[in-house]
Amino acid sequence: MNRGIILSTPTTVEVQQPDGQLISFNVPALSTYEEFRVGFEWNVPSDSTIGDVIITYEVDPNLINSADADPSNNIGDISVFVGTLPEVVISAFAPIYSMSDLNFNADQSFDLDGGDVSCVFNVEYELEEELKWQSIESPDCHTNLSWVDDGIFEVIVTVIDEEQDRASSSVEVTVLNRPATVIISSLLTETPALSMVTMEVFANDTDSEDDWPGLVDIYWPTANCLEGYFTRTCTTTSNVEGLKSFTAIGTDDDGELTPAIWNITFTNAIPRDVNVTLWSALGQGIEADQQGTFQVLEDEVMWLRAEAVDSLDDLSTLEWRWRPDDQNTTWFVRTEGDTSAIELAWPRSGRNIVRLEVVDNDGASSGFIETWVQVENVAPVIDWLPTSLPVAESQSVQLTGQYHDTASDNLTLIACWDVDPGINQDGVGSADDDCDVFGDTLVWAWEQDGIHQVIFHVTDNDGARAYRTTNITVVNQPPRPTIKVCSASAGSACELTVSRILDSAADLPYLTYTWDIDATVDSDGDGDATNDADHVGRTVSQTWEFSGSYEVTVRVLDEDVSRPGTASVIVEVSSSQGGLIGDVIGSVIGEEAGVMTKILVLFLIGLVGIVTYRTLSGKSKRPDEESAPWDEPPTDLMSDDVSPQMLDLTFPAAASPVIGAGISTSTVTTTDPSSIAGTAITDFAVAAHAPPVPATGLPQGWTMEQWKYYGKSWLEDNAAQTGIADDGELDI
């Protein structure tokens, strides 16, 4: 410790041990009243004498701290007494039983350096299967020890002398177990074989850690107790006649065994406790329902098995008498042996009562045992019903269904076909269970197209019914007409008729016939020239105004108007007397033509001549004049740009008259078509298809080709300005 007021200089401290060995320790700088301690060990030699020894130490032996006012107090001595440990002496002892006292003595222990000694006993013991320690202090080194359970326990003896020196030694104490007490008692010493006997066991273990009578496990090795192997109450029996000994073994908590025996004489017994079970053909047990009734299927192969309780002396000779159906008095089955098993199947649906009697070799009977079996009817099964590809109207289809049932029902099955499930034909049941056709094969045809449902159903003698449905798609076939035509000439009536028509019988009375007289002319203005209904009826009359080839199409419609039957022919219409111009004039100024009509025809013929002349002469028009049809230059018949319609020189029939029917004339001039130039004929052909051109000429920017197809609509929209009435007559 630094008792000065200034910080000391680091130095050393030297310690001289009793054996003369010098040890040096470094001492750091110390502030005022700060201290520093050193520690060391010195091993006392075993041959040291008993007595005091001196340990010398010196701080700052080299006087490094010059400011130390008194260096003499830097040296000191420590006196240490060297003695011996006490000796432990334990008196011998023998093994003891549990719950007994052991006189444990260590009073012969001593201390060589003199003085008295005392002892501390640390005793090991077991409590609730856990090892614990108990410390006992004894000034005279003597005590009594006792253990409640057997085992080997350690006792540690510690001897303490007056210098508090300690010496310890341990010994093991063997504690022997005390066996339990086991006693069997019963009210019976004789009873019939297989009769139950109850035996009670009293047992106690004096050295058990549990409360009295202690824990003793009772085990019946051969008694086959109802309560199990480990029980103090055993209820059992014997499966053979004669004297039988029952042994109970008591085991205390130390595992020591104590046996006890009880003898009982068993007399003869009769068969009893008959148990009947039902098994499938695959060996699977069938459980009875809550009413104790087994549920099986009709004609299902099953196994009835039975067991009975009897002494082993009688089991092998037991006779089993079966009556599987109480309503069938001729059905008996008998077997012999310790158990019985019979294979059978019930053909009758409903409740069947099975009766069984078991008789032993002494004639003792178990009585009749009844077992209830509910036989459920098995419904027929339709294995397969073929599907059919779509068929035509009135086309027959054949279907054959495959089905089966149990063996007892196969011969009585009724197979039926319901071809119209929507109608209850027989007025019995529902609409889908009619028998329109009996048997497994159906041959049927439908007159109407669509999807027709067919139901195939099979019924057994219990009324169980199986059915399967299939859909037959009946496809409407378009009518297939054949056209018969007459020899046609321009201006004469020609009869067109469908001479032959192929369709289903149901469709024939309701067919509709429409005729398109010219496939190149859109007479109804719908944009499709091939679907016009110029005439309606199977036989129609048609008069062509001009000679030429005409494609005539008849459309025959049944209930499916989207798929009409069609037939087309090319009708060659020959020229009437007078040739091409005669056809035109004849069509216009026939017997019924008026004066104005005839005048207009003569005017148009003259107009054609003028157009032809001006075209051939190449006369040019003034720049400010609108083009009129007859002012256009002639068409180049060899040009690729010429429309096929313009090159058609066969004069196809026009959708409307070439000239308005309201103008008539009294004089008709016949012109030889061969005298008219090709260009004029071409223009006339175009005009033959076109409506009348307004007096002011074609609308601005229109061509004759456009006027041919769209002029009629233009005239209807501008009727008030053109001077042409809605009825096609010129407004003069």
Buried (B, 14 or more C-beta within 10 A) or exposed (E): EBBBEEBBBEBBBBBBBBEEEEEEBEBEEBEEEEEBEBEEEBEEEEEBEEEEBEBBBBBBBEEEBEEBEEBEEBEEEEEEEBBBBBBBBBEEBEEBEBBBEBEBBBBEBBBEBEEEBBBBBBBBBBEEEEEEEEEBEBEEBBBEBEBBBBBEBBBBBBBBBBBEBBBEBEBEBEBBBBBBBBBBEBEEEEBBBBBEBBBBBBBBBBBBBEEEBBBBBBBBEEBBBEBEEEBBEBBBBBBEBEEBEBBBBBBBBBEBEBEBEBEBBBEBBBBEEBEBBBBEEEEEEBEBEEEEBBEBBBBBEBBBBBBBBBBEBBBEBBBBBBBBBEEEEEEEBEBEEBEBBBEBBBBBBEEBEBBBBBBBEEEBBBEEBEBBBBBBBBBBEBEEBEEBEEBBBBEEBEBEBEBBBBEBBEEEBBBBBBBBBEEBEEEEEEBBBBBBBEEBEBEBBBEEBEEBBBBBBBBBBBEBBBBBEBEBBBBBBBBEBEBEBBEBBBBBEBEBBBEEBEBBEBBEEEBBBBBBBBBBBBBBEEEEBBBBBBBEBBEBEBBBBBBBEBBBBBBBBBEEEEEBBBBEBEBBBEBBEBBBBBBBBBBBBEEEBBEBBBBBBBEBBEEBBEBBEBBEEEEEEEEEEEBBBBBBEBBEEEEEEEEEBBEBBEBBBBBBBBBBBBBBBEEBEEBEBEEBBEBBBBBBBBBBBBBBBBEEBBBEEBEBBBBBBBBBEBBEEEEEEBEBBEEBBBEE
